[in-house]
Amino acid sequence: MKKKIVVIGGSFGGLTAALEVKRLAGDSVEVTLLSADRDFVFLPSLPWVIMGSRRPADITLGVAGILRPRGISFVHESVTEVLPGELKVRTAAGEYPYDYLVIATGPHLACDEIPGLGPKKGFTHCTFTMEYAIKSREAWLRLLEEPGPVVIGSTQLASCFGPYYELAFEMDWELRKRRMRHKVPITYLTSEPYLGHMGIGGLGKSRRFLEDEFAELDIKVAANQAIEEITPGEIRLAGGGLPFKLAMLAPPFKGVRGVAGLGNPRGFIPADQHFRHPEHANIYTVGVAMALAPLEPTPVPTGVPKTGFMTVRMAKAAAANIAADLRNLPPSATRELSVTCMMDMGRTAALMVANPLLPPRQKSYVKKALWAKWAKIQFETYFLWKMRHGYSRLP
Ligand SMILES: Cc1cc2nc3c(=O)[nH]c(=O)nc-3n(C[C@H](O)[C@H](O)[C@H](O)COP(=O)(O)OP(=O)(O)OC[C@H]3O[C@@H](n4cnc5c(N)ncnc54)[C@H](O)[C@@H]3O)c2cc1C
């Protein structure tokens, strides 16, 4: 009988895991992917949607169209419960039994943890979904009509910093091109203990690099800050208030509710070096959903980022380990996490490398280079092509 593999999440982690396990195990498995979203969105390009250089359709692919040609079933439903004792997951519409489960549910954006935060019930914007990016774009266009102070950055317990650095640079550049920069004070506000920490203790000269770049561009910095409350037009911090006309803040991250019970107190799911749950060896977790302990506690709590690049590698490793288990072989793919990131800086860009993810490291550097901007654009085209055709084998 075919083994049932259920994957939750239709993004970098879930799609890669589903495609790769099907590629490796072929007809011996029946793969079903459940996702709350009908589409895959190339999230790294959302800052470009906000700035207007991409349309939503440019970076969006239908999940069903990717999976069906590969013989993988797609169910557009949210998982409301995982029942490891009964080897099944539950949605509002039904139940799906599994022999192996892969959880790739990303983050839950916990805007409710800070009064006044977020685009739904609060006064700030963020970039984490297409819906929020479109709202951010509208807010950015309003700002161009009526300029005023901009605050960009990350709240306590956020664990994705890169896009907000990118947006600070991109907004600065766009405003200068329009000869409006003098009308828009920009402040980078962050829970990171210092600029360039990024939740991983910095990488290479990231601290000095970002301090120098922001100083040259007159971007003010408020680091090591916890936000108490946000009211219309003001962010309240322990030491006073920061006024804003437009605020774009990464919210605190939590794990997803539908998989509660398997995770730590913030809902992130623990995994061993083979991406298996410590108590349920047939449950694998990859990407942002996976618990990853910080290098050291920071004065204001921050989380460790899990990039798309890392997520894809985790998903391939998890798929390889499931394929090995199906053949009664021990798992071989292990947890070696590293970062390679191209940061758009508006007029230029930077390449950031940290290998391994947390120090001490073999390689760790930041290099400013215009070619990194072109490489980022090329990578977007390549990744969307690779995903559209379901080529999970490619790097
Ligand atoms: C603005 C932005 C810029 C970024 N830039 C870069 C970059 O330059 N380079 C880089 O490497 N990384 C970048 N990243 C990070 C990268 O996008 C993430 O690492 C990646 O999206 C993580 O993938 P994931 O599959 O773990 O989770 P996600 O992409 O968050 O996807 C989670 C999936 O799970 C589904 N889901 C959630 N809960 C349920 C449920 N209960 N039932 C069913 N489905 C569910 C969701 O619908 C979604 O499909 C960026 C992220 C953002 C937001």
Ligand as a Chemical Component Dictionary entry (heavy atoms), coordinates in Angstrom:
data_LIG
# 
_chem_comp.id                   LIG 
_chem_comp.type                 NON-POLYMER 
_chem_comp.pdbx_formal_charge   0 
_chem_comp.three_letter_code    LIG 
# 
loop_
_chem_comp_atom.comp_id 
_chem_comp_atom.atom_id 
_chem_comp_atom.alt_atom_id 
_chem_comp_atom.type_symbol 
_chem_comp_atom.charge 
_chem_comp_atom.model_Cartn_x 
_chem_comp_atom.model_Cartn_y 
_chem_comp_atom.model_Cartn_z 
_chem_comp_atom.pdbx_ordinal 
LIG C1  C1  C 0 9.185  40.630 2.838 1  
LIG C2  C2  C 0 10.074 39.431 2.957 2  
LIG C3  C3  C 0 11.324 39.433 2.352 3  
LIG C4  C4  C 0 12.154 38.316 2.445 4  
LIG N1  N1  N 0 13.366 38.324 1.811 5  
LIG C5  C5  C 0 14.119 37.202 1.785 6  
LIG C6  C6  C 0 15.321 37.155 1.035 7  
LIG O1  O1  O 0 15.723 38.131 0.398 8  
LIG N2  N2  N 0 16.034 35.992 1.026 9  
LIG C7  C7  C 0 15.608 34.894 1.714 10 
LIG O2  O2  O 0 16.275 33.844 1.658 11 
LIG N3  N3  N 0 14.481 34.921 2.453 12 
LIG C8  C8  C 0 13.724 36.035 2.511 13 
LIG N4  N4  N 0 12.568 36.070 3.236 14 
LIG C9  C9  C 0 12.212 34.926 4.070 15 
LIG C10 C10 C 0 11.443 33.856 3.325 16 
LIG O3  O3  O 0 10.394 34.408 2.586 17 
LIG C11 C11 C 0 10.950 32.853 4.364 18 
LIG O4  O4  O 0 12.092 32.250 4.922 19 
LIG C12 C12 C 0 10.053 31.800 3.751 20 
LIG O5  O5  O 0 8.880  32.377 3.250 21 
LIG C13 C13 C 0 9.735  30.742 4.787 22 
LIG O6  O6  O 0 8.982  29.759 4.163 23 
LIG P1  P1  P 0 7.990  28.802 4.964 24 
LIG O7  O7  O 0 7.525  27.808 3.986 25 
LIG O8  O8  O 0 8.652  28.341 6.213 26 
LIG O9  O9  O 0 6.798  29.750 5.473 27 
LIG P2  P2  P 0 5.849  30.780 4.731 28 
LIG O10 O10 O 0 6.464  31.299 3.494 29 
LIG O11 O11 O 0 5.436  31.759 5.756 30 
LIG O12 O12 O 0 4.580  29.910 4.303 31 
LIG C14 C14 C 0 3.727  29.303 5.216 32 
LIG C15 C15 C 0 2.651  28.556 4.465 33 
LIG O13 O13 O 0 1.882  27.814 5.394 34 
LIG C16 C16 C 0 0.503  28.043 5.136 35 
LIG N5  N5  N 0 -0.193 27.831 6.418 36 
LIG C17 C17 C 0 0.006  28.465 7.603 37 
LIG N6  N6  N 0 -0.773 27.942 8.544 38 
LIG C18 C18 C 0 -1.490 26.967 7.961 39 
LIG C19 C19 C 0 -2.476 26.066 8.430 40 
LIG N7  N7  N 0 -2.879 26.047 9.704 41 
LIG N8  N8  N 0 -3.023 25.188 7.539 42 
LIG C20 C20 C 0 -2.628 25.169 6.242 43 
LIG N9  N9  N 0 -1.687 26.008 5.765 44 
LIG C21 C21 C 0 -1.124 26.885 6.606 45 
LIG C22 C22 C 0 0.440  29.450 4.600 46 
LIG O14 O14 O 0 -0.758 29.646 3.901 47 
LIG C23 C23 C 0 1.693  29.444 3.701 48 
LIG O15 O15 O 0 1.405  28.837 2.466 49 
LIG C24 C24 C 0 11.721 37.189 3.190 50 
LIG C25 C25 C 0 10.474 37.195 3.807 51 
LIG C26 C26 C 0 9.645  38.299 3.689 52 
LIG C27 C27 C 0 8.298  38.281 4.359 53 
# 
loop_
_chem_comp_bond.comp_id 
_chem_comp_bond.atom_id_1 
_chem_comp_bond.atom_id_2 
_chem_comp_bond.value_order 
_chem_comp_bond.pdbx_ordinal 
LIG C1  C2  SING 1  
LIG C2  C3  SING 2  
LIG C2  C26 DOUB 3  
LIG C3  C4  DOUB 4  
LIG C4  N1  SING 5  
LIG C4  C24 SING 6  
LIG N1  C5  DOUB 7  
LIG C5  C6  SING 8  
LIG C5  C8  SING 9  
LIG C6  O1  DOUB 10 
LIG C6  N2  SING 11 
LIG N2  C7  SING 12 
LIG C7  O2  DOUB 13 
LIG C7  N3  SING 14 
LIG N3  C8  DOUB 15 
LIG C8  N4  SING 16 
LIG N4  C9  SING 17 
LIG N4  C24 SING 18 
LIG C9  C10 SING 19 
LIG C10 O3  SING 20 
LIG C10 C11 SING 21 
LIG C11 O4  SING 22 
LIG C11 C12 SING 23 
LIG C12 O5  SING 24 
LIG C12 C13 SING 25 
LIG C13 O6  SING 26 
LIG O6  P1  SING 27 
LIG P1  O7  DOUB 28 
LIG P1  O8  SING 29 
LIG P1  O9  SING 30 
LIG O9  P2  SING 31 
LIG P2  O10 DOUB 32 
LIG P2  O11 SING 33 
LIG P2  O12 SING 34 
LIG O12 C14 SING 35 
LIG C14 C15 SING 36 
LIG C15 O13 SING 37 
LIG C15 C23 SING 38 
LIG O13 C16 SING 39 
LIG C16 N5  SING 40 
LIG C16 C22 SING 41 
LIG N5  C17 SING 42 
LIG N5  C21 SING 43 
LIG C17 N6  DOUB 44 
LIG N6  C18 SING 45 
LIG C18 C19 SING 46 
LIG C18 C21 DOUB 47 
LIG C19 N7  SING 48 
LIG C19 N8  DOUB 49 
LIG N8  C20 SING 50 
LIG C20 N9  DOUB 51 
LIG N9  C21 SING 52 
LIG C22 O14 SING 53 
LIG C22 C23 SING 54 
LIG C23 O15 SING 55 
LIG C24 C25 DOUB 56 
LIG C25 C26 SING 57 
LIG C26 C27 SING 58 
# 
